[in-house]
C-alpha cells in the first residue's frame, strides 16, 4: 500500500473555522474516490486516532477527512475543550459538506467512521443526513441514561456530575471563566476518567502536546443526558460495528445494533478499548473490516 501525505484543509462550521487533514488515495484515480469523514474519542484531537484511521482508509482507496471539532486542537471556537454533542454533530454535518464538494471526492459516495464517542455523533448525523450512505463504528461508545448510570457509579453519581456541570456552566455564563479538570489522571479524583490509562498518559501514544488533557466541567450535563441508543431506529443506511467484549460497554453496542433499521453487521474481535486507538493487530483488523464495508456499500 502507498503511504499518503495529508493535505491541511479548513472549512466553515457556523462561523467557526475548522481545521482538518484530508488523506487522498496515493495513486491518481481516473474518477473521484468515495469519501469518508472520520472522528475519534471524546475530548480528542485528530492526531490521537482519527488521523491514523483516515490515513489507513486512504491507503485502501478512500478519500478520508479527519478534523478538529469546534474548540479543540487546531480549530477555532470558544470556549475550548467543551464536549458538546449537538455542536459536534453540526461540525460533522459541515465536514460532510466540505468533503462531498471536494473535486477528488465522489459526493454521491460518502461514508462516516466514528471511533469510541464519535460513534454517537456520526450516528446522530447519519440519522438526519441522507448524504451519508454508509456508517462504520469502531470500539463504539454508545450510551443512554441506563448505561451512563452503570458507567459512572449509579444514578446519584450521575446526578451529582450533572449538578456540578450546571454550576460550572452558570459560572461561565456569569464570568466567562471555564472550570477545567483533567480528562485522565491517576492522582486527581476530579478527573473525567480518574484512572491510570496508558494511552492518554503515555507521550509515546496519546499523551501528545496537541492534546491538553483538559475537560470542561460544564460538559457533564450534555454528555450524560445524550441518548445515542434512541438513534438506531432512525438509521436505515448500511452500518458496521467493530467491537470487543473487552472494550467499552459492549452492551451498548448490542442494544444499538438490535435497533438499527437498515442493513447491518457486527464484527466481534479481540482487544481492549484503547487497543483500537493505536495498537496492532486491532487497528489493522478494524481498518480492514471498515474498508471492506465501505467497498461494498459505497459503490
ZAROKE-645018 format. One record per residue (C-alpha): x, y, z; residue number from 1. Coordinates in steps of 0.02 Angstrom, whole numbers, plus 50000, padded with zeros to 5 digits. Example, Ala and Ser with C-alpha at 12.3 -4.5 7.8 and 13.67 -1.06 7.14 Angstrom:
2
    px    py    pz   k
 50615 49775 50390   1
 50684 49947 50357   2
//
This chain:
299
    px    py    pz   k
 50000 50000 50000   1
 50058 50176 49960   2
 50076 50295 50106   3
 49979 50455 50087   4
 50026 50632 50135   5
 49883 50731 50211   6
 49829 50898 50141   7
 49790 51027 50275   8
 49615 51095 50245   9
 49497 51218 50328  10
 49309 51237 50316  11
 49171 51335 50400  12
 49053 51271 50534  13
 48926 51403 50585  14
 49055 51542 50575  15
 49197 51444 50656  16
 49347 51389 50552  17
 49382 51204 50574  18
 49550 51128 50527  19
 49571 50953 50460  20
 49683 50833 50368  21
 49623 50765 50202  22
 49703 50600 50153  23
 49684 50556 49969  24
 49722 50389 49887  25
 49906 50378 49843  26
 49882 50338 49660  27
 49794 50456 49540  28
 49619 50395 49506  29
 49528 50414 49341  30
 49369 50451 49437  31
 49336 50536 49604  32
 49355 50424 49756  33
 49224 50382 49886  34
 49243 50494 50038  35
 49239 50456 50224  36
 49229 50578 50370  37
 49325 50511 50522  38
 49318 50564 50705  39
 49378 50491 50870  40
 49354 50487 51058  41
 49277 50620 51169  42
 49394 50768 51202  43
 49511 50705 51066  44
 49608 50797 50933  45
 49630 50724 50761  46
 49808 50666 50797  47
 49753 50542 50931  48
 49669 50414 50818  49
 49565 50494 50680  50
 49721 50534 50576  51
 49779 50354 50592  52
 49616 50282 50529  53
 49597 50413 50393  54
 49771 50376 50327  55
 49739 50189 50326  56
 49575 50214 50232  57
 49663 50320 50102  58
 49789 50181 50078  59
 49640 50071 50037  60
 49568 50188 49907  61
 49457 50310 50003  62
 49472 50498 50021  63
 49466 50519 50210  64
 49445 50678 50312  65
 49495 50693 50495  66
 49469 50859 50582  67
 49467 50950 50749  68
 49296 50995 50818  69
 49247 51171 50869  70
 49351 51222 51019  71
 49476 51080 51000  72
 49650 51064 50928  73
 49689 51175 50780  74
 49508 51227 50752  75
 49436 51392 50808  76
 49295 51421 50929  77
 49271 51458 51113  78
 49254 51402 51248  79
 49389 51272 51224  80
 49382 51086 51260  81
 49195 51077 51291  82
 49115 50910 51250  83
 48955 50968 51168  84
 48869 50828 51071  85
 48749 50941 50974  86
 48892 51054 50921  87
 48998 50906 50867  88
 48856 50835 50763  89
 48840 51003 50674  90
 49028 51002 50642  91
 49015 50829 50565  92
 48875 50891 50452  93
 48987 51033 50392  94
 49131 50911 50367  95
 49019 50805 50255  96
 48975 50962 50156  97
 49159 51004 50132  98
 49211 50827 50086  99
 49067 50798 49965 100
 49112 50956 49869 101
 49297 50916 49851 102
 49348 50884 49670 103
 49440 50723 49716 104
 49286 50652 49800 105
 49128 50575 49731 106
 48996 50670 49829 107
 48869 50532 49798 108
 48979 50406 49890 109
 49005 50473 50066 110
 49032 50366 50220 111
 49058 50405 50405 112
 49176 50321 50529 113
 49160 50352 50716 114
 49284 50284 50843 115
 49231 50274 51026 116
 49122 50425 51071 117
 49117 50488 50891 118
 49012 50333 50856 119
 48870 50427 50940 120
 48898 50587 50844 121
 48921 50503 50675 122
 48763 50403 50707 123
 48667 50560 50750 124
 48719 50648 50591 125
 48688 50493 50485 126
 48512 50477 50555 127
 48471 50651 50490 128
 48588 50670 50340 129
 48540 50571 50184 130
 48707 50615 50102 131
 48792 50487 50215 132
 48767 50323 50126 133
 48862 50208 50243 134
 48912 50207 50427 135
 49051 50116 50521 136
 49084 50119 50708 137
 49244 50055 50789 138
 49251 50016 50975 139
 49091 50118 50987 140
 49045 50205 51149 141
 48855 50209 51135 142
 48759 50262 51290 143
 48591 50313 51358 144
 48536 50355 51535 145
 48543 50174 51597 146
 48717 50145 51526 147
 48780 50308 51599 148
 48719 50256 51771 149
 48813 50091 51754 150
 48970 50176 51690 151
 48975 50320 51814 152
 48931 50239 51979 153
 48742 50247 51987 154
 48601 50372 51974 155
 48659 50479 52120 156
 48835 50495 52050 157
 48767 50544 51879 158
 48651 50672 51959 159
 48797 50747 52056 160
 48901 50765 51897 161
 48756 50848 51808 162
 48732 50967 51955 163
 48918 51010 51957 164
 48915 51037 51769 165
 48766 51154 51778 166
 48851 51256 51913 167
 49007 51268 51805 168
 48901 51325 51658 169
 48821 51460 51765 170
 48994 51522 51817 171
 49047 51528 51635 172
 48890 51625 51586 173
 48920 51749 51727 174
 49108 51769 51719 175
 49172 51693 51557 176
 49284 51577 51658 177
 49287 51391 51617 178
 49310 51263 51755 179
 49430 51128 51695 180
 49485 50961 51766 181
 49598 50831 51685 182
 49519 50712 51562 183
 49628 50572 51632 184
 49728 50566 51794 185
 49790 50429 51907 186
 49801 50550 52055 187
 49660 50678 52035 188
 49488 50613 52085 189
 49406 50760 51995 190
 49463 50694 51825 191
 49332 50643 51699 192
 49420 50474 51695 193
 49512 50457 51863 194
 49616 50307 51809 195
 49792 50267 51756 196
 49759 50249 51569 197
 49921 50223 51475 198
 49853 50278 51306 199
 49814 50453 51369 200
 49959 50475 51489 201
 50100 50398 51384 202
 50183 50529 51271 203
 50227 50388 51150 204
 50041 50356 51125 205
 49904 50485 51157 206
 49987 50599 51285 207
 50045 50718 51149 208
 50065 50908 51157 209
 49918 50933 51036 210
 49801 50856 51166 211
 49792 50962 51325 212
 49711 50830 51437 213
 49580 50957 51488 214
 49395 50930 51519 215
 49271 51072 51539 216
 49162 51028 51689 217
 49012 51111 51606 218
 49016 50967 51480 219
 48938 50842 51601 220
 48752 50883 51578 221
 48753 50871 51388 222
 48863 50716 51390 223
 48767 50620 51523 224
 48594 50658 51454 225
 48637 50613 51274 226
 48538 50461 51212 227
 48626 50378 51066 228
 48534 50212 51080 229
 48374 50300 51026 230
 48459 50348 50862 231
 48472 50170 50798 232
 48293 50153 50731 233
 48320 50314 50631 234
 48469 50240 50535 235
 48424 50144 50378 236
 48595 50153 50294 237
 48713 50003 50295 238
 48802 50001 50463 239
 48951 49903 50528 240
 49005 49892 50710 241
 49179 49826 50756 242
 49193 49789 50941 243
 49260 49675 51077 244
 49188 49605 51237 245
 49342 49677 51324 246
 49313 49852 51255 247
 49196 49986 51324 248
 49012 49949 51357 249
 48981 49806 51233 250
 48801 49803 51294 251
 48776 49975 51218 252
 48840 49909 51051 253
 48723 49760 51059 254
 48571 49866 51100 255
 48613 49993 50965 256
 48640 49856 50837 257
 48475 49774 50880 258
 48383 49937 50847 259
 48458 49980 50678 260
 48329 49996 50540 261
 48439 49955 50389 262
 48567 49826 50332 263
 48687 49792 50474 264
 48833 49688 50529 265
 48930 49674 50691 266
 49106 49605 50698 267
 49166 49545 50868 268
 49354 49534 50884 269
 49484 49545 51022 270
 49563 49690 51116 271
 49535 49823 51248 272
 49455 49991 51208 273
 49622 50078 51198 274
 49699 49944 51086 275
 49582 50001 50947 276
 49657 50176 50955 277
 49837 50136 50910 278
 49887 49955 50939 279
 49911 49808 50822 280
 49831 49698 50767 281
 49673 49789 50823 282
 49693 49943 50712 283
 49728 49842 50555 284
 49587 49719 50592 285
 49466 49864 50616 286
 49525 49961 50463 287
 49516 49808 50351 288
 49338 49773 50409 289
 49286 49955 50387 290
 49368 49971 50215 291
 49282 49813 50157 292
 49116 49879 50221 293
 49136 50043 50129 294
 49195 49950 49975 295
 49030 49854 49972 296
 48915 49997 50015 297
 48991 50149 49929 298
 48992 50081 49751 299
//
